[in-house]
Structure formats: C-alpha cells, structure tokens
C-alpha cells in the first residue's frame, strides 16, 4: 500500500535522510512487504531483531530494538507520514510511500 499524498510531500532528499539509518531501512522494507499494514510494536521489534546480528544487540535483542523503534525510528517515520505510530497503543500502521520504496530499492542494489 502506498499513499500518493505522502509522495507529494517527501522529496528524494527526505527519503535519503529517513533511510540513512539501517534500522529504518529494515523497518520500511519489512512493512512494505508485510501481508498486513498494521503491526504491534512488539511484533515489529521481534521481526527487526531477527534480521540484525545478535552480538550487536546483547541480551534481550527484541527489547533493545523495541526501545529504539519507540523512541527514535517510528516517531521519525510518523513525522514523515510513512507510518502512523500510535505510541499509547503501541501500534504501527504502514501508510506507504512509493518514492520511499523506490529509494530503498536503489539503496539495496
């Protein structure tokens, strides 16, 4: 799912800035290819932790990822309207961005 409104607001430079973090790249990639648009913070953190090196995360990797998603990455993506993050309910809804996904594809190749 992508939102043309988001694409009208996000420039390529905005996308590059948002995707400057490997973790945000992983989040957008995961959400763009997921079967559903809505995810709990916990399930998203678990999925992201599984893609990262365990030695980089220490003990309780999903909890560490959860903290960084909640405090850093999801608020940035929410501010850019790429996701709708309800911090109180700890729910993430992917609103999508074709431009963001295009830039991500270019970064991954």
PEPEFEN-V783669 format. One record per pair of residues at least 24 apart in sequence whose C-alpha atoms are under 6 Angstrom apart, sorted by the first residue. I is the first residue (numbers start at 1). GAP is how many residues later the second one is. D is the distance in whole Angstrom. If there is no record, write none. Layout:
# PEPEFEN-V783669
I_GAP_D, I_GAP_D
This chain:
# PEPEFEN-V783669
1_95_6, 2_94_4, 2_95_5, 2_96_6, 3_93_5, 3_94_6, 6_91_6, 7_90_6, 7_92_6, 15_85_5, 37_56_5, 37_57_5, 38_54_6, 38_55_4, 39_52_6, 39_53_5, 40_50_6, 40_51_5, 41_49_5, 41_50_6
